[in-house]
Amino acid sequence: MLRDETPTDVAVETRPFAETAEVEEIDWSTQIAELLRHAAEIAAQNEVDLETFMSAAYGGFLAANPDVRDRLADAKLLTEIDQLRRNGRIGQA
């Protein structure tokens, strides 16, 4: 089937939203631990060094969380400005 073709033999069940919006409790920490363990196994099987693995995991986390990335960049900038002030390289406003 091509992408733009619409299947005509698919049954569609319609129910009110309230019936379909069941809340499931998910243990995210367990799922994340399992996914990371699996990723680590794949990395180890392919002889990926720890620094590369950790960098990829951290980069993936920051890519998925741009607000965190921005906060870290801001904190780094403020630390660098503070260090420059302490060293007398820039003035204090």
N, CA, C and O of each residue as an XYZ file, in Angstrom:
372
protein
N       0.845     -1.167      0.000
C       0.000      0.000      0.000
C       0.889      1.229      0.000
O       1.859      1.289      0.756
N       0.580      2.198     -0.824
C       1.312      3.445     -0.872
C       0.892      4.343      0.273
O      -0.190      4.178      0.836
N       1.743      5.290      0.616
C       1.458      6.157      1.748
C       0.173      6.941      1.600
O      -0.548      7.138      2.578
N      -0.127      7.394      0.391
C      -1.299      8.244      0.226
C      -2.590      7.463      0.004
O      -3.656      8.061     -0.143
N      -2.506      6.147     -0.023
C      -3.711      5.342     -0.156
C      -4.380      5.188      1.213
O      -3.702      5.049      2.231
N      -5.677      5.215      1.226
C      -6.424      5.053      2.465
C      -7.045      3.671      2.488
O      -7.755      3.302      1.553
N      -6.797      2.901      3.529
C      -7.409      1.575      3.593
C      -8.918      1.708      3.746
O      -9.408      2.536      4.515
N      -9.640      0.886      3.007
C     -11.099      0.971      3.068
C     -11.702     -0.131      3.918
O     -12.887     -0.085      4.249
N     -10.893     -1.127      4.275
C     -11.433     -2.247      5.029
C     -11.059     -2.192      6.507
O     -11.078     -3.217      7.189
N     -10.727     -1.027      6.998
C     -10.353     -0.881      8.403
C     -11.580     -0.461      9.194
O     -12.233      0.533      8.876
N     -11.880     -1.228     10.221
C     -13.008     -0.898     11.088
C     -12.556      0.119     12.115
O     -11.507     -0.043     12.738
N     -13.326      1.143     12.289
C     -12.999      2.175     13.260
C     -14.050      2.164     14.343
O     -15.244      2.320     14.084
N     -13.578      1.976     15.570
C     -14.494      1.958     16.697
C     -14.494      3.352     17.319
O     -13.439      3.897     17.644
N     -15.659      3.907     17.477
C     -15.747      5.224     18.095
C     -16.382      5.090     19.469
O     -17.425      4.459     19.637
N     -15.726      5.699     20.445
C     -16.232      5.720     21.809
C     -16.020      7.127     22.352
O     -15.131      7.838     21.884
N     -16.808      7.531     23.314
C     -16.589      8.833     23.937
C     -15.191      8.923     24.518
O     -14.620      7.919     24.943
N     -14.641     10.133     24.535
C     -13.285     10.352     25.017
C     -13.095      9.830     26.437
O     -12.065      9.227     26.737
N     -14.047     10.045     27.292
C     -13.925      9.634     28.695
C     -13.658      8.142     28.819
O     -12.953      7.711     29.731
N     -14.213      7.358     27.916
C     -14.003      5.909     27.981
C     -12.607      5.521     27.506
O     -12.054      4.523     27.967
N     -12.034      6.294     26.593
C     -10.732      5.934     26.035
C      -9.575      6.561     26.783
O      -8.432      6.140     26.607
N      -9.838      7.546     27.602
C      -8.767      8.262     28.298
C      -8.519      7.673     29.676
O      -8.553      8.386     30.679
N      -8.270      6.383     29.722
C      -7.979      5.742     30.994
C      -6.561      6.108     31.423
O      -5.634      6.124     30.613
N      -6.415      6.393     32.685
C      -5.112      6.784     33.207
C      -4.378      5.533     33.658
O      -4.888      4.745     34.455
N      -3.167      5.364     33.132
C      -2.339      4.240     33.536
C      -1.203      4.770     34.389
O      -0.587      5.784     34.061
N      -0.936      4.091     35.461
C       0.215      4.467     36.263
C       1.433      3.786     35.669
O       1.451      2.574     35.460
N       2.450      4.590     35.404
C       3.665      4.079     34.783
C       4.830      4.346     35.717
O       5.010      5.466     36.196
N       5.609      3.329     35.968
C       6.801      3.479     36.782
C       7.936      3.900     35.846
O       8.689      3.073     35.332
N       8.028      5.220     35.645
C       9.000      5.752     34.680
C      10.430      5.424     35.063
O      11.243      5.133     34.185
N      10.761      5.461     36.336
C      12.144      5.212     36.734
C      12.573      3.792     36.368
O      13.712      3.572     35.957
N      11.674      2.841     36.515
C      11.986      1.461     36.148
C      12.147      1.338     34.635
O      13.081      0.692     34.159
N      11.247      1.951     33.884
C      11.337      1.888     32.431
C      12.617      2.541     31.919
O      13.277      2.013     31.025
N      12.962      3.691     32.491
C      14.175      4.383     32.068
C      15.398      3.540     32.403
O      16.314      3.426     31.588
N      15.423      2.949     33.593
C      16.548      2.103     33.992
C      16.698      0.918     33.040
O      17.814      0.561     32.663
N      15.590      0.317     32.656
C      15.638     -0.820     31.734
C      16.149     -0.394     30.366
O      16.977     -1.083     29.770
N      15.661      0.744     29.862
C      16.114      1.234     28.561
C      17.600      1.580     28.580
O      18.327      1.272     27.635
N      18.044      2.214     29.649
C      19.465      2.559     29.750
C      20.335      1.310     29.869
O      21.424      1.240     29.298
N      19.836      0.322     30.622
C      20.589     -0.935     30.738
C      20.714     -1.602     29.376
O      21.779     -2.105     29.017
N      19.620     -1.603     28.620
C      19.645     -2.191     27.279
C      20.597     -1.419     26.368
O      21.366     -2.021     25.618
N      20.548     -0.092     26.432
C      21.459      0.725     25.624
C      22.911      0.463     26.018
O      23.791      0.420     25.158
N      23.161      0.289     27.310
C      24.518      0.006     27.782
C      24.998     -1.356     27.288
O      26.165     -1.514     26.931
N      24.101     -2.333     27.268
C      24.458     -3.658     26.750
C      24.847     -3.572     25.282
O      25.838     -4.170     24.864
N      24.068     -2.831     24.498
C      24.377     -2.657     23.078
C      25.712     -1.947     22.912
O      26.523     -2.330     22.069
N      25.939     -0.916     23.713
C      27.202     -0.182     23.638
C      28.377     -1.097     23.988
O      29.405     -1.077     23.312
N      28.223     -1.890     25.036
C      29.304     -2.793     25.446
C      29.578     -3.851     24.382
O      30.734     -4.178     24.115
N      28.517     -4.390     23.773
C      28.691     -5.395     22.721
C      29.434     -4.822     21.516
O      30.124     -5.544     20.797
N      29.281     -3.512     21.308
C      29.926     -2.860     20.173
C      31.185     -2.097     20.582
O      31.702     -1.271     19.830
N      31.668     -2.393     21.795
C      32.905     -1.837     22.328
C      32.939     -0.310     22.316
O      33.968      0.301     22.026
N      31.797      0.291     22.635
C      31.717      1.743     22.763
C      32.283      2.108     24.126
O      31.893      1.529     25.140
N      33.205      3.071     24.152
C      33.808      3.442     25.439
C      32.810      4.224     26.292
O      31.836      4.779     25.783
N      33.071      4.254     27.585
C      32.155      4.863     28.551
C      31.908      6.338     28.246
O      30.767      6.796     28.302
N      32.957      7.080     27.927
C      32.813      8.510     27.653
C      31.862      8.749     26.478
O      31.027      9.652     26.538
N      31.974      7.971     25.435
C      31.100      8.108     24.271
C      29.663      7.772     24.629
O      28.738      8.475     24.225
N      29.473      6.688     25.394
C      28.129      6.292     25.805
C      27.488      7.365     26.669
O      26.352      7.768     26.420
N      28.215      7.835     27.690
C      27.677      8.843     28.589
C      27.393     10.150     27.857
O      26.392     10.812     28.130
N      28.258     10.517     26.942
C      28.063     11.740     26.168
C      26.812     11.634     25.297
O      26.052     12.595     25.179
N      26.601     10.478     24.694
C      25.409     10.272     23.868
C      24.141     10.302     24.711
O      23.143     10.895     24.301
N      24.164      9.672     25.880
C      22.993      9.670     26.757
C      22.681     11.084     27.238
O      21.525     11.507     27.229
N      23.715     11.812     27.657
C      23.533     13.173     28.146
C      23.061     14.093     27.009
O      22.172     14.923     27.202
N      23.658     13.936     25.840
C      23.246     14.741     24.688
C      21.810     14.460     24.288
O      21.072     15.376     23.927
N      21.415     13.210     24.349
C      20.030     12.846     24.041
C      19.057     13.443     25.035
O      17.974     13.893     24.659
N      19.439     13.449     26.308
C      18.591     14.039     27.347
C      18.436     15.536     27.107
O      17.327     16.065     27.182
N      19.538     16.219     26.819
C      19.470     17.662     26.577
C      18.699     17.988     25.301
O      17.980     18.986     25.245
N      18.849     17.154     24.281
C      18.103     17.380     23.038
C      16.600     17.243     23.271
O      15.801     17.947     22.653
N      16.230     16.343     24.156
C      14.811     16.129     24.459
C      14.269     17.155     25.449
O      13.055     17.282     25.609
N      15.162     17.887     26.111
C      14.767     18.864     27.131
C      15.466     20.201     26.884
O      16.396     20.544     27.614
N      15.044     20.956     25.882
C      15.731     22.210     25.562
C      15.728     23.216     26.715
O      16.660     24.012     26.831
N      14.702     23.197     27.566
C      14.688     24.115     28.705
C      15.826     23.816     29.670
O      16.442     24.737     30.206
N      16.108     22.547     29.894
C      17.213     22.165     30.770
C      18.529     22.613     30.141
O      19.393     23.170     30.818
N      18.671     22.365     28.842
C      19.887     22.775     28.140
C      20.100     24.282     28.273
O      21.220     24.729     28.520
N      19.028     25.071     28.111
C      19.130     26.525     28.220
C      19.500     26.956     29.635
O      20.318     27.858     29.812
N      18.905     26.319     30.646
C      19.231     26.664     32.038
C      20.692     26.355     32.345
O      21.360     27.131     33.028
N      21.191     25.227     31.843
C      22.595     24.881     32.069
C      23.521     25.867     31.369
O      24.550     26.252     31.923
N      23.164     26.274     30.164
C      23.975     27.249     29.430
C      23.986     28.589     30.163
O      25.027     29.240     30.252
N      22.832     29.002     30.685
C      22.754     30.249     31.449
C      23.613     30.171     32.705
O      24.340     31.112     33.025
N      23.531     29.062     33.410
C      24.316     28.898     34.639
C      25.811     28.938     34.332
O      26.589     29.533     35.078
N      26.203     28.309     33.243
C      27.617     28.312     32.847
C      28.076     29.731     32.526
O      29.159     30.144     32.943
N      27.265     30.472     31.794
C      27.603     31.848     31.447
C      27.748     32.710     32.701
O      28.702     33.480     32.816
N      26.816     32.587     33.632
C      26.892     33.357     34.869
C      28.141     33.014     35.675
O      28.749     33.898     36.279
N      28.524     31.752     35.691
C      29.737     31.329     36.386
C      30.969     31.935     35.730
O      31.878     32.402     36.417
N      30.999     31.929     34.392
C      32.139     32.506     33.679
C      32.234     34.011     33.910
O      33.331     34.537     34.092
N      31.095     34.712     33.905
C      31.089     36.157     34.158
C      31.575     36.445     35.571
O      32.362     37.369     35.781
N      31.112     35.660     36.543
C      31.537     35.832     37.923
C      33.043     35.641     38.063
O      33.709     36.394     38.774
N      33.572     34.634     37.382
C      35.013     34.367     37.431
C      35.794     35.524     36.808
O      36.831     35.922     37.338
N      35.311     36.065     35.699
C      35.975     37.202     35.062
C      35.954     38.426     35.987
O      36.935     39.167     36.054
N      34.848     38.638     36.695
C      34.761     39.753     37.645
C      35.760     39.575     38.781
O      36.449     40.522     39.162
N      35.837     38.370     39.318
C      36.777     38.108     40.414
C      38.221     38.311     39.985
O      39.064     38.710     40.788
N      38.502     38.038     38.726
C      39.866     38.197     38.198
C      40.130     39.634     37.736
O      41.227     39.946     37.273
N      39.123     40.508     37.864
C      39.286     41.905     37.475
C      39.322     42.133     35.973
O      39.807     43.168     35.516
N      38.819     41.191     35.207
C      38.864     41.330     33.747
C      37.671     42.057     33.194
O      37.733     42.577     32.080
N      36.555     42.113     33.955
C      35.389     42.908     33.564
C      34.871     43.625     34.791
O      35.065     43.180     35.922
N      34.202     44.752     34.545
C      33.678     45.547     35.644
C      32.363     44.992     36.154
O      31.727     44.152     35.518
N      31.977     45.481     37.310
C      30.714     45.049     37.910
C      29.700     46.180     37.751
O      29.997     47.334     38.060
N      28.529     45.853     37.279
C      27.505     46.885     37.063
C      26.724     47.134     38.308
O      25.820     47.970     38.313
